[in-house]
Amino acid sequence: MKVASMLGILLLAVTIVYIEWKRSEEKKARMISAGVSAVSAIIGIILLFDPRLPGPGVIIKLLFGGLDKVMK
């Protein structure tokens, strides 16, 4: 079941990159779109295998939690 989900994530990412590649004329915009889609697909696959990983909010709080106390 996880293999089918992984293939679905990859299929969606490839479809998004293909559509954006055809619509965009700038090489820089194409690379950014492909990069964001690739990172998103990788994160999706990682979360598929280990759904208990902390979200981005936890990481931001860990990095900047002390800064919040200093600014008050």
DSSP file (Angstrom, degrees, kcal/mol; ACC not computed):
  #  RESIDUE AA STRUCTURE BP1 BP2  ACC     N-H-->O    O-->H-N    N-H-->O    O-->H-N    TCO  KAPPA ALPHA  PHI   PSI    X-CA   Y-CA   Z-CA
    1    1 A M     >        0   0    0      0, 0.0     4,-1.9     0, 0.0     5,-0.1   0.000 360.0 360.0 360.0 -37.3    0.0    0.0    0.0
    2    2 A K  H  >  +     0   0    0      1,-0.2     4,-2.6     2,-0.2     5,-0.2   0.839 360.0  56.3 -69.1 -30.7    2.9    2.4    0.8
    3    3 A V  H  > S+     0   0    0      2,-0.2     4,-2.4     1,-0.2    -1,-0.2   0.909 107.3  48.6 -66.4 -40.5    4.4    1.7   -2.6
    4    4 A A  H  > S+     0   0    0      2,-0.2     4,-2.0     1,-0.2    -2,-0.2   0.898 112.6  48.3 -65.5 -40.0    1.2    2.7   -4.3
    5    5 A S  H  X S+     0   0    0     -4,-1.9     4,-2.3     2,-0.2    -2,-0.2   0.900 111.2  50.6 -65.5 -40.6    1.0    5.9   -2.2
    6    6 A M  H  X S+     0   0    0     -4,-2.6     4,-2.4     1,-0.2    -2,-0.2   0.911 110.5  48.8 -63.9 -42.7    4.7    6.7   -3.0
    7    7 A L  H  X S+     0   0    0     -4,-2.4     4,-2.5     1,-0.2    -1,-0.2   0.871 110.0  52.9 -64.5 -36.1    4.0    6.2   -6.7
    8    8 A G  H  X S+     0   0    0     -4,-2.0     4,-2.4     2,-0.2    -2,-0.2   0.911 109.0  48.6 -64.6 -42.7    1.0    8.5   -6.5
    9    9 A I  H  X S+     0   0    0     -4,-2.3     4,-2.4     2,-0.2    -2,-0.2   0.932 113.9  46.5 -61.9 -45.9    3.1   11.2   -4.8
   10   10 A L  H  X S+     0   0    0     -4,-2.4     4,-2.6     2,-0.2    -2,-0.2   0.889 110.9  52.3 -64.9 -39.1    5.7   10.9   -7.5
   11   11 A L  H  X S+     0   0    0     -4,-2.5     4,-2.3     2,-0.2    -1,-0.2   0.916 110.8  47.4 -63.4 -43.3    3.1   10.9  -10.3
   12   12 A L  H  X S+     0   0    0     -4,-2.4     4,-2.4     2,-0.2    -2,-0.2   0.918 112.5  49.4 -63.2 -43.4    1.6   14.1   -8.9
   13   13 A A  H  X S+     0   0    0     -4,-2.4     4,-2.4     1,-0.2    -2,-0.2   0.919 112.2  47.5 -63.7 -43.0    5.0   15.8   -8.5
   14   14 A V  H  X S+     0   0    0     -4,-2.6     4,-2.6     2,-0.2    -1,-0.2   0.896 111.6  51.1 -65.4 -39.7    6.0   14.9  -12.1
   15   15 A T  H  X S+     0   0    0     -4,-2.3     4,-2.4     2,-0.2     5,-0.2   0.915 110.8  48.2 -63.4 -43.3    2.7   16.1  -13.5
   16   16 A I  H  X S+     0   0    0     -4,-2.4     4,-2.5     1,-0.2     5,-0.2   0.930 113.3  47.3 -63.3 -45.2    3.0   19.4  -11.7
   17   17 A V  H  X S+     0   0    0     -4,-2.4     4,-2.4     1,-0.2    -2,-0.2   0.914 112.0  50.8 -63.4 -42.0    6.6   19.9  -12.9
   18   18 A Y  H  X S+     0   0    0     -4,-2.6     4,-1.9     2,-0.2    -2,-0.2   0.926 112.7  45.2 -62.1 -45.8    5.6   18.9  -16.5
   19   19 A I  H  X S+     0   0    0     -4,-2.4     4,-1.9     1,-0.2    -2,-0.2   0.924 115.8  46.1 -66.1 -43.9    2.7   21.4  -16.6
   20   20 A E  H  X S+     0   0    0     -4,-2.5     4,-2.2    -5,-0.2    -1,-0.2   0.856 109.7  55.4 -66.5 -34.0    4.8   24.2  -15.0
   21   21 A W  H  < S+     0   0    0     -4,-2.4    -1,-0.2    -5,-0.2    -2,-0.2   0.893 110.0  45.8 -64.8 -40.0    7.6   23.4  -17.4
   22   22 A K  H  < S+     0   0    0     -4,-1.9    -2,-0.2     1,-0.2    -1,-0.2   0.867 116.0  45.3 -71.3 -36.2    5.3   23.9  -20.4
   23   23 A R  H  < S+     0   0    0     -4,-1.9     2,-0.3    -5,-0.2    -2,-0.2   0.833 101.7  73.5 -79.4 -32.4    3.8   27.1  -19.1
   24   24 A S     <  -     0   0    0     -4,-2.2     0, 0.0    -5,-0.2     0, 0.0  -0.599  51.5-173.6 -88.5 142.5    6.9   28.9  -18.0
   25   25 A E        +     0   0    0     -2,-0.3     2,-0.4     5,-0.0    -1,-0.1   0.623  61.7  87.2-105.1 -18.4    9.4   30.4  -20.5
   26   26 A E     >  -     0   0    0      1,-0.1     4,-1.7     2,-0.0     5,-0.1  -0.674  67.3-146.7 -87.4 135.3   12.1   31.4  -18.0
   27   27 A K  H  > S+     0   0    0     -2,-0.4     4,-2.2     1,-0.2     5,-0.2   0.869  99.0  55.0 -66.3 -36.6   14.7   28.8  -17.1
   28   28 A K  H  > S+     0   0    0      1,-0.2     4,-2.2     2,-0.2    -1,-0.2   0.910 107.9  48.3 -64.8 -43.0   15.0   30.2  -13.6
   29   29 A A  H  > S+     0   0    0      1,-0.2     4,-2.3     2,-0.2    -1,-0.2   0.864 110.3  53.1 -65.9 -35.7   11.3   29.8  -12.9
   30   30 A R  H  X S+     0   0    0     -4,-1.7     4,-2.4     2,-0.2    -2,-0.2   0.921 110.0  47.0 -63.8 -44.2   11.3   26.3  -14.3
   31   31 A M  H  X S+     0   0    0     -4,-2.2     4,-2.5     2,-0.2    -2,-0.2   0.895 112.3  49.6 -66.9 -40.2   14.2   25.3  -12.0
   32   32 A I  H  X S+     0   0    0     -4,-2.2     4,-2.6     2,-0.2     5,-0.2   0.930 112.2  48.0 -64.6 -44.8   12.5   26.8   -8.9
   33   33 A S  H  X S+     0   0    0     -4,-2.3     4,-2.1     1,-0.2    -2,-0.2   0.911 113.7  46.8 -62.0 -43.3    9.2   25.1   -9.7
   34   34 A A  H  X S+     0   0    0     -4,-2.4     4,-2.3     2,-0.2    -1,-0.2   0.891 113.0  50.1 -66.7 -39.1   11.0   21.7  -10.2
   35   35 A G  H  X S+     0   0    0     -4,-2.5     4,-2.5     2,-0.2     5,-0.2   0.920 111.2  46.9 -65.7 -45.3   13.0   22.2   -7.0
   36   36 A V  H  X S+     0   0    0     -4,-2.6     4,-2.3     1,-0.2    -1,-0.2   0.905 113.9  48.7 -64.1 -41.2   10.0   23.0   -4.8
   37   37 A S  H  X S+     0   0    0     -4,-2.1     4,-2.2    -5,-0.2    -1,-0.2   0.894 111.6  49.5 -65.6 -39.3    8.1   20.1   -6.3
   38   38 A A  H  X S+     0   0    0     -4,-2.3     4,-2.3     2,-0.2    -2,-0.2   0.921 112.0  47.1 -66.4 -43.9   11.0   17.7   -5.7
   39   39 A V  H  X S+     0   0    0     -4,-2.5     4,-2.5     1,-0.2    -2,-0.2   0.911 112.8  50.2 -63.8 -41.4   11.5   18.8   -2.1
   40   40 A S  H  X S+     0   0    0     -4,-2.3     4,-2.4    -5,-0.2    -2,-0.2   0.898 110.5  49.3 -63.4 -40.7    7.7   18.5   -1.5
   41   41 A A  H  X S+     0   0    0     -4,-2.2     4,-2.3     2,-0.2    -1,-0.2   0.900 111.3  49.6 -65.9 -40.4    7.6   15.0   -2.9
   42   42 A I  H  X S+     0   0    0     -4,-2.3     4,-2.5     2,-0.2    -2,-0.2   0.921 111.8  47.8 -64.8 -43.8   10.6   13.9   -0.8
   43   43 A I  H  X S+     0   0    0     -4,-2.5     4,-2.6     1,-0.2    -2,-0.2   0.905 111.2  52.0 -63.2 -40.7    9.0   15.3    2.3
   44   44 A G  H  X S+     0   0    0     -4,-2.4     4,-1.3     2,-0.2    -2,-0.2   0.898 110.8  46.8 -61.9 -41.2    5.7   13.6    1.4
   45   45 A I  H  X S+     0   0    0     -4,-2.3     4,-1.4     2,-0.2    -2,-0.2   0.901 111.9  50.5 -69.1 -40.6    7.5   10.3    1.0
   46   46 A I  H  X S+     0   0    0     -4,-2.5     4,-2.0     1,-0.2     3,-0.3   0.927 111.3  48.5 -62.1 -44.0    9.4   10.6    4.2
   47   47 A L  H  < S+     0   0    0     -4,-2.6    -1,-0.2     1,-0.2    -2,-0.2   0.775 104.4  61.6 -67.6 -25.3    6.2   11.4    6.1
   48   48 A L  H  < S+     0   0    0     -4,-1.3    -1,-0.2    -5,-0.2    -2,-0.2   0.891 111.8  36.8 -64.9 -39.5    4.6    8.4    4.5
   49   49 A F  H  < S+     0   0    0     -4,-1.4    -2,-0.2    -3,-0.3    -1,-0.2   0.764 133.4  24.1 -86.8 -26.4    7.1    6.1    6.1
   50   50 A D    ><  +     0   0    0     -4,-2.0     3,-1.3    -5,-0.2    -1,-0.2  -0.671  63.8 171.6-139.0  82.5    7.3    8.0    9.5
   51   51 A P  T 3  S+     0   0    0      0, 0.0    -4,-0.1     0, 0.0    -1,-0.1   0.571  70.5  72.3 -71.8  -7.4    4.2   10.0   10.1
   52   52 A R  T 3   +     0   0    0      2,-0.0     3,-0.1     3,-0.0    -5,-0.1   0.352  67.6 123.3 -89.9   8.0    5.3   10.9   13.7
   53   53 A L  S <  S-     0   0    0     -3,-1.3     2,-0.0     1,-0.1    -3,-0.0  -0.368  72.5 -99.1 -65.1 147.1    8.0   13.3   12.6
   54   54 A P        -     0   0    0      0, 0.0    -1,-0.1     0, 0.0    -2,-0.0  -0.347  37.6-122.3 -68.7 149.9    7.7   16.8   13.9
   55   55 A G     >  -     0   0    0     -3,-0.1     4,-1.4     1,-0.1     3,-0.4  -0.205  31.2 -93.8 -82.3 178.2    6.1   19.5   11.7
   56   56 A P  H  > S+     0   0    0      0, 0.0     4,-2.4     0, 0.0     5,-0.2   0.805 121.3  62.3 -66.2 -28.5    7.7   22.7   10.7
   57   57 A G  H  > S+     0   0    0      1,-0.2     4,-2.2     2,-0.2     5,-0.2   0.883 102.8  49.8 -63.6 -38.3    6.1   24.6   13.6
   58   58 A V  H  > S+     0   0    0     -3,-0.4     4,-2.1     2,-0.2    -1,-0.2   0.894 111.2  48.9 -66.7 -40.4    8.0   22.5   16.1
   59   59 A I  H  X S+     0   0    0     -4,-1.4     4,-2.3     2,-0.2    -2,-0.2   0.911 111.7  48.6 -67.4 -42.4   11.3   23.1   14.3
   60   60 A I  H  X S+     0   0    0     -4,-2.4     4,-3.0     2,-0.2    -2,-0.2   0.907 111.5  50.3 -63.3 -41.8   10.7   26.9   14.1
   61   61 A K  H  X S+     0   0    0     -4,-2.2     4,-1.4     1,-0.2    -1,-0.2   0.889 110.5  50.2 -63.7 -38.5    9.8   27.0   17.8
   62   62 A L  H  < S+     0   0    0     -4,-2.1     4,-0.3     2,-0.2    -2,-0.2   0.904 116.3  41.3 -64.5 -42.0   12.9   25.0   18.6
   63   63 A L  H  < S+     0   0    0     -4,-2.3    -2,-0.2     1,-0.2    -1,-0.2   0.903 130.6  23.3 -73.4 -42.2   15.1   27.4   16.6
   64   64 A F  H  X S+     0   0    0     -4,-3.0     4,-1.4    -5,-0.2    -2,-0.2   0.256  89.6 102.3-113.7  11.9   13.5   30.7   17.6
   65   65 A G  H  X S+     0   0    0     -4,-1.4     4,-1.1     1,-0.2    -1,-0.1   0.894  85.9  47.5 -63.0 -41.5   11.9   29.9   21.0
   66   66 A G  H  > S+     0   0    0     -4,-0.3     4,-1.7     1,-0.2    -1,-0.2   0.833 106.6  58.2 -69.6 -32.4   14.6   31.6   23.0
   67   67 A L  H  > S+     0   0    0      1,-0.2     4,-1.9     2,-0.2    -1,-0.2   0.848 100.9  56.9 -65.3 -34.7   14.5   34.7   20.8
   68   68 A D  H  X S+     0   0    0     -4,-1.4     4,-0.9     1,-0.2    -1,-0.2   0.891 106.5  48.8 -63.2 -40.3   10.8   35.1   21.6
   69   69 A K  H  < S+     0   0    0     -4,-1.1     3,-0.3     1,-0.2    -1,-0.2   0.872 110.6  50.8 -68.4 -36.8   11.6   35.3   25.3
   70   70 A V  H  < S+     0   0    0     -4,-1.7    -1,-0.2     1,-0.2    -2,-0.2   0.867 107.1  53.8 -68.9 -36.5   14.4   37.8   24.8
   71   71 A M  H  <        0   0    0     -4,-1.9    -1,-0.2     1,-0.3    -2,-0.2   0.704 360.0 360.0 -74.9 -19.4   12.1   40.1   22.7
   72   72 A K     <        0   0    0     -4,-0.9    -1,-0.3    -3,-0.3    -2,-0.2   0.476 360.0 360.0 -81.1 360.0    9.4   40.3   25.4
